Each structure stands twice: as C-alpha cells, then as structure tokens.
Amino acid sequence: MDRSGKAVTKPFIDVLAGQRQAVPPLWMMRQAGRYLPEYRALREKAGSFLNLCFTPEHAAEVTLQPIRRFNFDAAIIFSDILVIPHALGRSVRFEAGEGPRLDPLDTPDKVATLATDADFGKLEPVHEALRRVRAELDAKIALIGFCGAPWTVATYMVAGQGTPDQAPARMMAYRHPEAFAKIIDVLVENSIQYLLGQLKAGADALQIFDTWAGVLPPREFQRWSIEPTRRIVEGVRRQVPDARIIGFPRGAAGQLPSYVEATGVNAVSIDWTADPSLIRERVQGKVAVQGNLDPLVLIAGGSALDRAIDDVLAAYGKGRLIFNLGHGIQPETPIAHVEQMVRRVREYRG
Ligand code: CP3
C-alpha cells in the first residue's frame, strides 16, 4: 500500500513471485559504496566502517544514496555479512584498504569456546536502519535484507581474513569436520533469527551471499553450502511462509540446478561465467535469475558495456530476470557508466 492506502506493486517482488517483467527490475550488488563520492564523505565522517553500519541514521542514508542517483528497483540495507561474527562476540575489524580482520577460529579448542547465541542487541541498529529506509522509500521500490551464507562467513571466521581460495576453512572442514560443523550450525541458527528480524523491520526480500561457494568440490558444496542454506530458508519460512529469498552461490554455476532444487530459494544470483543455455534450460524455468554483468565491463564502459548489457538481456530477458552485476560494483567504476547501464536496461522491452 502507498500512503493513501492504494495497493502498489513492486516489480522486483513480482519477478520473485513468478511474474516476468517486460523491463527487468534492476539494482547492483554493493550499490552503496566507494564509487560514490557521497558514500566516501559519510564513511570518513563515521570514522570506522562498523560505526557506519551501526549508526542507523548513517546506514539509512548510504542505503538511499544509490536510489536517489539511479532510481533502482531495490535498495539493499547497508551492513556487512560479518556483523554476525561480531554479534557472536568475535573480534571483527575493517582496516582501511586491507579488508576484514578477525581473530582466527582455527582449532577445535577455539571452536569449543564459540558462543551459541548472538547478542542481537548489537544488531538492533541494523533493524532500526531498515525501519528508517522503509519509511522513506517509494512504495514501488523493494528493500532487501541479507546475511552471508554460513560457509562464506565461516571462511572469514576461520582464517581471520579473506584469502585467495579460502584454504584455511577448506582444510578445517576436512581435518575437523565436527568442529567445523559446529561453526556452521551456530551460523545457521543465528542467521535465521537475524533474517526474521530484518523481515519484521521492513525488508521485502532477503539475499543469502555465498561468495566463496565456488571453491568447494561437489560433495563439500552439498554439505557446507546447499544444506545450511536449505536450513536457513526452511527456518525463515517456518515463521514467514511467503518470505522471498535470493541465493548467491558465486562461482558454482554448474551446480545451480541442484542448489535451486534443494534450497527452495525464489531466485539465484549468477556470475558472468554462467552458461546461458544451462541456466535457461535447468534454472530459469524454476526460479528467477539475477545477474550477471561482469563488473569489469562496467568500468570499461563504451561499446563493450552496451554489448555486454545486450548479451545479458538476450540471454535471460525472455524469462524472469532481475538485472544486476555478477558480483559487487568496484570502487573505480565511473558513475556515468552506471547511468549508461540504467538507461540501456530500461529501454529494453522483452
Ligand atoms: O550491497 C550493498 O550495497 C550492501 C552492503 C554490503 C557490504 N558488504 C558493504 C561493504 C553487502 C551486501 C556486503 C556483503 C559482503 N561483505 C560480502 C558478500 C558479497 C561480496 O561482495 O562478496 C562479503 C564477502 C563481505 C565481507 C567484506 N566486507 C569484505 C571482504 C570487505 C572488504 C573488501 C572491500 O570491498 O572493501 C568488506 C568491507 C565492505 N563491506 C565495504 C562495503 C561498502 C567497504 C568498506 C569501506 O567502505 O571501507
């Protein structure tokens, strides 16, 4: 409903609910971020990254910045996947230019000390930011809540930082599967509660980011990516049966048919390496597809960008599509190229 009580539909939600749109709804992963001068200004003012996340006024403001500029069909709440380890009492720091740093959780002894319940009071500012954004957002624009998938969050908790291939977590899962399973179980339960809180605070849909799914062999992918995601979807829907959920098992395009089948997500976000015929034939008939422009072609711009946009639309535009990047936008992306992308996608009539 809008403020006068009229029912308003959200094209983004319609696609998740099963209705293809002639003009695909559009947003960008990491759309609030360093490529925007207004983000950099507020980031500086906030001091630390976590301070930006946990000050509702600031988090709401940076969530809305890309909407004002580009009028996207969805806003994603500004936060990070590592707020869950933070609420579990792990030390989480973001060092400028270096990415996240945590105290490594890399032995069964250390895992035995892991709290089972997060302090959700620490995450209340995220919920407050969601309420503020929902109150300001146009009724046609969807608000997305999110969490990291347990596997991806665990890779940072175990290693204490990002690594090129997440070898520390993979090694721990082979050597100490019981200890590793405890980390995953704790993340599953707390992610369910966190996502339910986000729905209550005004999120219209949820995305589960499994950025590091692609480093796992099939058996491990089944156990550490698909199964925990399935449990989260089931746990959320037990309380909110019609919850709309997007999964993003990055780099695992070949395993998307089984991921979709097993998890029950309403949509999958795909990266730019996906094979269009596999996705069309075995994925898009069952769920909506979100993606999948290469973020580097958005930096390059020009005719290469036009061609790449047209390729995504030609590959998936006849089915249920949410136009997006295949991963987050990079800080060096020119704003004019984002404008070029928005214009071209909105000119399309599938
Ligand atoms: O999409 C959005 O605009 C919402 C905000 C959002 C952020 N992180 C803000 C952020 C979302 C959805 C995330 C998810 C996230 N965080 C993921 C999964 C998706 C992905 O991109 O792979 C992961 C793996 C993380 C962990 C994380 N946070 C890393 C590895 C880094 C450092 C790398 C980087 O880009 O700086 C962060 C920091 C971070 N999270 C920034 C932002 C805007 C940059 C911090 C800054 O401004 O200094």
Boltz pocket constraint, residues with backbone or C-beta under 6 A from the ligand:
constraints:
  - pocket:
      binder: B
      contacts: [[A, 28], [A, 29], [A, 30], [A, 31], [A, 32], [A, 33], [A, 34], [A, 43], [A, 49], [A, 76], [A, 77], [A, 78], [A, 79], [A, 80], [A, 81], [A, 82], [A, 94], [A, 96], [A, 97], [A, 98], [A, 99], [A, 100], [A, 146], [A, 148], [A, 152], [A, 162], [A, 209], [A, 211], [A, 327], [A, 328]]
      max_distance: 6.0
